[in-house]
Amino acid sequence: MDMSTTYLGLTLKSPLIAGSSGMTGSVEKVKTLEANGAGAVVLKSIFEEEVMNEYADFRKTVKEEYGDPGYFDYEGQRSPIEYYDYVLREENLTKYITLVKECKKAVSIPVMASVNCFFHSVEWLSYAANLEQAGADALELNMFFPPTDFKHTREEKEALYFEIAAKVTETVSIPVALKISPYFTDLGPIIQRLSRTGIKGLVLFNRFFSPDFDIDKLEVKPSFVFSTPSELALSLRWIAVMANKVDCDLAASTGVHDAPGVIKQLLAGAAAVQVASTLYKNGASYLQEMLTGLEQWMAGKRYRSLADFRGKLSQERSTDPAIYERAQFMRYFGGKKNVTL
């Protein structure tokens, strides 16, 4: 049974990729993931947002103790506060580069670096170049520009995706994948256009922090930290719709918790499937169970390789392609009465 797949031009021994998370944040964890069948890993992201927050905290402390941080500006020279900013960025990048290098030495599966940058796009190029030099097999850019930004238009924010994709692919020679959200006005055309920028893959979709309220403490708290199997539906639809309509590979993400979830995404047309929440809940060894379930299903259907069934239920190959366009439940509930939702 051939369980291998090709993603971003890289050969993976299985379609399961350990997605960027705390489960991929150390060499030992990455080794464990490989031992349990992961075809590749996306290392825990380097968050430029975190670096900027550390810097902001430092500036706040300086202001409280010394007044306006401008006090540190020297004519014609880099001020100490600017120097701290530089050092902070370098320290974080150095730690991440070390992680990439050590993982590459420890495992034989592809090791993909991940940059998570929501705001300061100027840093993407320097991060990308450094991570390529560190030996990363590929680079995943987790891209999202908040809709809460009221200073820029939709067109301006969308243009950033294409600008960054073009510049990064010109800067590095390793394959680049974009991990994007579904929050676009014209999602299908955007996905297709992004696939033609020179990137090698698109990951559908990233998942975000959702706030909740503690009504006793009157505080904001995190909620729904892990995905649920029901969240599979969104990426499943769009993988199926966009398969064969893009000029790059598609990887599915969010809501994949078991072997049936993996099988569904492959049937939709995914080249690979990223998992994270299920690894937190069940441990790295659960990868073996997912792969065993996939193998048993393939044997039952007499499929010898993933290529035998990949995309079999995509929109393009569907006998009822219009089913992917439906937005309402009319057909399902139309003939039923007294339905309680």
C-alpha positions in Angstrom: 0.0 0.0 0.0 1.5 3.3 -1.1 0.7 6.0 1.4 3.2 8.5 0.0 2.2 11.9 -1.5 3.9 14.9 -3.1 3.4 18.3 -1.5 5.3 21.5 -2.4 7.5 19.4 -4.6 8.6 17.3 -1.6 8.0 13.6 -1.2 6.1 12.7 2.0 5.9 9.2 3.3 2.4 9.9 4.4 -0.2 12.6 3.8 -0.3 13.6 7.5 1.5 16.8 8.3 1.9 17.8 12.0 0.7 21.4 11.8 2.4 24.4 13.4 1.7 24.2 17.1 3.3 23.5 20.5 3.5 19.8 19.3 6.1 20.9 16.8 8.1 23.3 19.1 11.0 21.1 20.1 13.4 18.6 18.5 12.2 15.8 20.8 8.6 16.4 19.8 9.4 16.4 16.1 11.3 13.1 16.5 8.3 11.6 18.2 6.0 12.8 15.4 8.3 11.3 12.7 8.4 8.0 14.6 4.6 7.8 14.7 4.2 8.4 10.9 4.1 12.1 10.3 5.0 12.8 6.6 6.3 16.2 7.5 6.2 18.8 10.2 5.5 22.5 10.2 7.5 23.9 13.1 5.8 26.1 15.7 5.6 29.5 14.2 7.9 32.4 14.9 5.4 35.1 15.8 6.5 38.6 14.8 3.5 39.8 16.8 5.1 38.4 20.0 8.3 40.1 19.3 6.5 43.4 18.7 4.5 42.9 22.0 7.8 42.3 23.9 9.2 45.4 22.4 6.0 47.4 23.3 6.3 46.2 26.9 9.9 47.4 27.0 9.0 50.8 25.6 6.2 51.1 28.2 8.6 50.4 31.1 11.1 52.9 29.7 8.4 55.5 29.4 7.2 55.0 33.0 10.8 55.3 34.3 12.4 57.9 32.1 9.5 59.6 30.3 9.2 59.8 26.5 11.3 57.0 24.8 12.4 59.8 22.4 14.8 60.6 25.3 17.0 57.8 24.0 17.3 59.1 20.5 20.8 60.3 19.6 21.5 62.5 16.7 22.8 60.4 13.8 23.0 57.2 15.8 20.9 54.3 16.7 19.3 54.9 20.1 19.5 52.3 22.8 15.8 51.6 22.5 16.1 50.9 18.8 19.1 48.8 19.6 17.1 46.7 22.0 14.4 46.3 19.3 17.1 44.9 17.0 18.6 42.6 19.7 15.2 41.3 20.6 14.4 40.4 17.0 17.8 38.8 16.5 17.4 36.7 19.7 14.0 35.3 18.7 15.2 34.6 15.1 18.4 33.0 16.4 16.4 30.6 18.6 14.1 29.7 15.7 17.0 29.1 13.4 18.6 26.8 15.9 15.3 24.8 16.1 15.3 24.4 12.3 18.9 23.3 12.2 18.5 20.8 15.1 15.3 19.3 13.7 16.9 18.9 10.2 19.8 16.9 11.9 17.4 14.8 13.9 14.8 13.7 11.4 14.6 12.6 7.7 11.1 13.9 7.0 10.6 17.4 5.5 10.9 20.2 8.1 8.9 23.3 7.2 9.5 26.7 8.9 6.5 28.9 9.7 6.3 32.6 10.0 3.2 34.1 11.6 3.0 37.8 10.9 -0.3 39.7 11.1 0.9 43.3 10.9 4.5 44.2 10.0 5.0 42.7 6.5 8.4 44.4 6.2 9.9 41.6 8.2 8.8 38.7 6.1 11.7 38.9 3.6 14.5 38.8 6.2 12.8 36.0 8.1 12.3 34.0 4.9 15.9 34.3 3.8 17.3 33.4 7.2 15.1 30.3 7.5 16.1 29.1 4.1 19.8 29.4 5.1 19.1 27.5 8.2 18.1 24.5 6.1 14.3 24.6 6.1 12.8 22.4 3.4 9.9 24.8 2.9 8.4 27.9 4.3 4.8 28.3 5.4 3.6 31.9 5.7 0.6 32.2 8.0 -1.0 35.3 6.6 -3.8 37.3 8.0 -4.5 41.0 8.0 -7.2 41.8 10.6 -10.6 43.0 9.4 -10.5 45.2 12.5 -8.0 47.4 10.7 -10.2 50.4 9.8 -7.3 52.4 8.4 -6.9 50.4 5.2 -9.4 49.3 2.6 -10.2 45.8 1.6 -8.3 46.2 -1.7 -5.2 47.5 0.2 -5.2 44.5 2.6 -5.8 42.0 -0.2 -3.0 43.5 -2.2 -0.6 42.8 0.6 -1.1 39.0 0.2 0.1 39.2 -3.5 2.9 41.7 -2.7 4.4 39.5 0.0 3.9 36.3 -1.9 5.7 37.8 -4.9 8.6 39.2 -2.9 9.1 36.1 -0.8 9.1 33.7 -3.7 11.7 36.0 -5.4 13.8 36.0 -2.3 14.0 32.3 -1.5 14.4 29.2 -3.7 12.7 26.7 -1.3 9.0 26.1 -1.8 6.6 28.6 -0.2 3.1 27.8 1.0 0.5 30.4 2.2 -1.8 29.5 5.0 -4.8 31.8 4.7 -8.2 32.4 6.2 -11.6 32.1 4.5 -12.4 35.7 5.2 -12.3 37.1 1.7 -15.1 38.8 -0.2 -14.4 36.6 -3.3 -12.7 33.6 -1.8 -12.6 31.3 -4.9 -11.1 33.8 -7.2 -8.6 35.0 -4.5 -7.4 31.4 -3.9 -7.0 30.9 -7.7 -5.1 34.2 -8.1 -2.8 33.5 -5.1 -2.0 30.1 -6.6 -0.6 31.8 -9.6 1.9 34.0 -7.7 4.7 31.5 -7.7 3.9 29.8 -4.4 3.8 26.0 -4.3 0.9 25.5 -1.9 -2.1 26.9 -0.1 -3.3 25.7 3.3 -7.0 26.0 3.8 -7.6 27.4 6.4 -5.9 28.9 9.5 -7.7 29.2 12.8 -7.9 32.1 15.2 -8.2 32.9 18.8 -11.8 33.4 19.8 -12.6 35.4 23.0 -15.2 34.4 25.5 -16.5 36.2 28.6 -16.3 35.1 32.2 -19.5 36.6 33.5 -18.5 36.1 37.1 -15.1 37.7 37.0 -16.1 40.1 34.2 -13.0 39.2 32.2 -12.2 38.2 28.7 -10.9 34.7 28.4 -10.0 32.3 25.6 -12.6 29.9 24.2 -12.6 26.9 21.9 -8.8 26.5 22.0 -9.0 23.3 20.0 -10.9 22.7 16.8 -13.8 20.3 16.6 -14.6 17.7 14.0 -17.5 19.8 12.8 -15.0 22.5 11.6 -13.9 20.1 8.9 -16.9 21.2 6.7 -15.5 24.6 5.7 -12.1 23.5 4.4 -13.7 20.3 2.9 -16.0 22.3 0.8 -13.3 24.7 -0.5 -10.7 22.0 -1.1 -13.3 20.2 -3.2 -14.3 23.4 -5.0 -10.8 24.5 -5.8 -9.2 21.2 -6.6 -8.1 21.4 -10.3 -8.8 25.1 -10.4 -5.4 26.2 -8.8 -1.8 26.1 -10.0 -0.4 24.8 -6.7 -1.0 22.1 -4.2 -3.7 22.3 -1.6 -3.4 21.2 2.0 -6.4 20.9 4.3 -6.3 22.2 7.9 -8.7 22.6 10.8 -11.2 20.0 12.0 -9.3 16.9 11.0 -9.5 14.7 14.0 -9.5 11.1 12.7 -9.0 8.8 9.8 -12.4 9.6 8.2 -11.5 13.2 8.3 -8.2 12.5 6.4 -10.0 10.3 3.9 -12.6 13.0 3.2 -10.0 15.7 2.6 -8.1 13.4 0.2 -11.3 12.6 -1.7 -11.9 16.3 -2.0 -8.5 16.8 -3.6 -6.0 17.7 -0.9 -2.4 16.8 -1.5 -1.8 16.6 2.3 -3.7 17.1 5.5 -2.5 19.1 8.5 -3.4 18.0 12.1 -2.8 19.7 15.4 -5.8 19.7 17.9 -6.1 15.9 17.7 -2.4 15.5 18.6 -3.0 17.7 21.7 -6.0 15.6 22.7 -4.7 12.1 21.8 -0.9 12.4 21.6 1.5 11.9 18.8 0.9 8.1 18.7 -2.6 8.8 17.4 -1.0 9.5 14.0 -0.5 5.7 13.7 -4.2 5.1 14.4 -5.2 7.6 11.7 -2.8 6.1 9.2 -4.0 2.6 10.0 -7.6 3.7 9.5 -6.7 5.2 6.1 -4.8 2.0 5.1 -7.7 -0.2 6.1 -10.2 1.9 4.2 -8.0 1.9 1.1 -7.7 -1.9 1.3 -11.4 -2.2 1.5 -11.9 -0.1 -1.6 -9.0 -1.8 -3.4 -7.0 1.4 -3.7 -3.3 0.8 -4.0 -2.2 4.5 -3.7 -3.6 7.9 -2.7 -3.5 8.9 -6.4 -6.2 6.3 -7.1 -8.8 8.2 -5.2 -7.5 11.7 -4.6 -10.1 14.3 -5.8 -12.7 11.6 -6.6 -15.4 13.7 -4.9 -14.1 17.1 -5.9 -16.6 19.5 -7.6 -15.0 19.1 -11.0 -15.5 15.3 -10.9 -18.8 15.3 -9.1 -22.0 14.1 -10.8 -23.8 17.0 -9.0 -21.3 19.9 -8.9 -24.1 22.3 -7.9 -24.2 20.7 -4.5 -21.0 22.6 -3.6 -22.7 26.0 -4.5 -25.7 25.6 -2.1 -25.8 27.9 0.8 -29.1 27.1 2.3 -30.8 24.0 3.9 -33.9 24.2 1.7 -33.3 20.8 0.0 -32.7 19.1 3.3 -35.5 20.6 5.3 -37.9 21.4 2.5 -40.1 18.4 2.9 -40.0 18.2 6.7 -42.3 19.7 9.2 -41.9 20.6 12.8 -38.2 20.6 12.6 -36.5 22.0 15.7 -33.2 23.7 15.1 
